[in-house]
């Protein structure tokens, strides 16, 4: 990999960190679908490979779209980022985003050609996100509406990953999958909110964060509400596969740690506390997705 692309991935799309979370997310979606359908979390290796590869490329495309969407703002307020400082160009990123789409289409066609229809749905939503749903000013002035509308892409990606199991078996998703998709939505909110809550000394002029828009206490409260909603949806998803007790054993203590982290940051906002909120957000999502599929590959026959 050329040095400049190594620099770009290190700063904007760390392959190892993103790869681990995306692998757990996609494996969870496809194995949870199998659990709902058959009572077993085991799925075909090809389905797992297509789910992971396509999901990884979806999140790569989201990064590319963000680079285009935020370019002018980055040039003005964040010239230290790789694109404004010329490490890579928007044209190069756009070309890679298109190549990613061709690979996604080829993988869908290889596994089950009708999957291309669901792929198109996700692409159309990505296009709407790029256009800010044709109301950019209205969304920018309403941070929660902005974030909520953009986070819909996460359950759409989860639906596609799960479809690598259920759509191959039949035309309709299994009953109960909706709880998993809702958990994915709220987990997406947890990640997004968590990475944009900062200590006062870390705020940058012109860089929108929830801690600036709402204040630290409110931003952290909304983060906790999203996490709490994720707990409820994850437990309801676990109940559909008779796994509520085991899931609660890890989800409830994890949520308690999040509450403690939030309380400490609100009472003493500083850089380390903000970083811990972001870290806890990622760990929470890993714990949730591990409990809703991959763990059951080990604990069930």
N, C-alpha and C positions, 0 to 999 in steps of 0.2 A: 504494500500500500504506500503510495507516495506520502512523503512527510506531511504535506499540507492537509491531506485527508485524515491522517492520523491526528493532527492537531484539531481538525474540525470535530471528529468523533469524540475526542477527549473532552472538548469544551461544550459541545452541543448535543451529542447523542452517544454517550458512553456505551459501547457495545456490550461490555460484560454486565454492568448494572442493569441496563435496559433488557438485555437478553435473558437474564435470570427471571426478572419479574414477568416478562412477556411469555417465557416458557411455562411458568407456573400458571399464569392466566389462561393461556390457550389449552394447556393440558387439563386444567380444571373444567373449562367449558365443555370440552369434548368428552371427558370421562363422566362429568355430571349428567350430560345428555344420555350416555350409555346406561348410567345407573337408573335414570328414570324409565328408560325403555325396557331394560333387561334385568335390572337388579344387580348387575355386575359393572364395575368401573373399567373393565378391560375393553380396549378398542383396538382396531387395526393399526399397525404401525404406520401405514400409509396415511390414514386419516390424521394421526397425531402430527406427522411430518408436514402435511399440507396445512393443518390448522396453525401450527407454530410459524411456518414460513410466511404464510399469508398475513397472519396477525403482526408479525415483526415488520413486514413491509407496510402494513397499514400505519403503524406508529411512526415509521420512517417518513411516510407521506405526510403525516400530521406535522412533523418537524419541518419538512420542506414548505408546507403551506404557511406555517408560522413565519418562516424566513421571508417569504414574499409579503405576507400581510403586515409584518412589523418593520419592513425595511426602512421606510422613511423615518419612523420613530427611532430605530436603532442608529441610523446615521446621525441623527440629531442628539440623542441622549445616551446611546450605548455604542460609541464608535470602537470600543475595545472588543466587540464581538467579531467572530471570524469573517462574516460576510462584509460588514462595513470596512474592515481593515484589509480586505482583499485576499484573504487566505483561500477562499473559494468564491465562485460567482453564482449569482442567481440562475444564470443560464445553465451552468453545470448541475446545480441542484435540481432544476426543473427537468433536465434530461434524465437524471437518475430517478426522479419521481415517476416519469413516464415509463422507463424501463421496469421499474418495480410493478407498475400496473400490468405490463405485458406478462411479467413472470406470474403475477397473481392469476391472470386469466388462463395462462397455460396450466397452472397447477389445478385450477377449478375444472378445466376441461379434462385433465388427466384423471382426477378422482371421480367426478360426476358432473357431466356437462351442464345440467340444470342449475348447479351452484353459481353459474355465471349471472343468473338473474339476481341472486342475493348480493353478489359482488357489485352489480350495477347500482343497487339501492344504496350501498355504502359509499360508492363513488359519487353518486348524486348528492348525498348528504355532505360529503367533503367539499363538493363544489359550492353548496349553499353556505357552508362555513367560510369558504374563501371569499364569498361575496357578502359576508356578514348578514346573510338573510335579507339583503337589500334594504336594511335599516341600520346601517353602522352607527349613526349618531345616536339613535334611540338606545341601542344596546350598550354603547360605550358609557352612557350616562346611568346605566342600571347594571352594576357589576354582577348581581345575582342572576338576573335574566341572561346576561351575556354568558356567564359560566355555565348555567343550567342548559342553555340551548346548545352550547358546544359539547357538553358532556354526554349528550344523547348519542354521540358517535361511539362511545365506549360500549354500551349495550348492543349497538348494531354490530360492532366488531365481535363481541361475545356471541351474538346470535349466529354470525357467520362461522366462527370457530366451532360452535356446538353443531352447526349444520353439517360439518364434515362427518358427523356421526348420524344425526337423525334424518337429514335430507337424503343421504345415501340409502337409508332403510325405508323411507316412505316420504310422502309429500308434506306431512304435518308435524310440527314440533311436539314433543311429549308434554303432557299436562304437568305443570309445576315449574317449567323452565322459566316462566315469568319472574319468579322470585329470585332466581339466579341473575337474571338480566337487571332487575332492580338493584340487587346488591352491587352489581358491576357499575351501575350508574352512580350510586352513592360513594363507592370506592373511588371512582373517577373524581368526584367532587372533593373527597378527602385529600387526594394527591394534589389536585389543582389548588385548593385553598391552602394546603400545608406548605406548598413551595412559594407562595406569595404572601406569607405572613412574616414580617421582618421586625427586628428591633429598631427603635427610632434612629440609632446611629448608623444603621445600614440602609436606610431609605435613600433613593437616588432621585434627583430632580427629573421630572418627566416620565418616571417609570411607575406605571400603575401597580399598586399592591392593595390587598384587602385591608391591611393594617392602616394604610393611609385613607382609603375610601371610607372605612367604617370605624376606625380606631382599633387599638389592639384588643380590648376586651370583647367588643362585638365580633370582630373577625375570628377570634379564637372560639367564641360561643357558637358561631355558625359552623366552624370546623367540627366542633364536638357534636352539634346536631346532625351533621352529615354522617359522622361516624356512628352515632347512635342509631340513625335510620339504617345504616349498613348492618349493624348488629342484628336488628330486628329482621331485616330481609334475609340475611345469611342464616339465621336460626330457622326461619320459616322454610328456606330452601333446604336446609338440613333435615327438617321434619318430613319433607316429601320423600326422603330416601332413608328414613328411620335412623337418623344419625344425630338427633338433636342433643342428646346428653354429651356425647363425645365432642361435638363441635362447641358446646357451651363451655366445656372444660378449658378450651384454649381461647375462645373468643371473649368471654367475660373478663378473665384476668388481663387480656391484652387491652380491652377497652378501659379497664381500671388504670392501667399504666398510662394510657393516653390522657385520661382525666387528670392524673397527677402531673403529667408533663404540662398540660394546659394551665393548670392552677399555678404552677411554679412560674411559668412564663408571664402570665397576667400580673402576678404580684411582683415580679422582677424581670421586666423585658430587657433582654440582652442578646447579643449575637449567638452565644452558645445555646440559649433557650430556643431561639427561632430555628436553629439548625436541628435541635432535638425534635421539634414538631415536624419538620420535614422528614427526618429519619423515621420517626414513629409512624408517619403516614405510609411510607413504603413498607415498613415491617407489618403494619396492620393489614395491608392488602395481601402481602405474602401469606400471612397466617390465615386470612379468610379463604383465599383460593386454595391453599393446601388442604384446608379442612373440608372443602366442598368437592373433592374429587381425588386428587393425587394421594392423600392420606388413606383413602379407602381402597386404593390399589394394593396397599400393604395390609390393611386391617380386614379386608373382605376377600373371600375366595375369588 
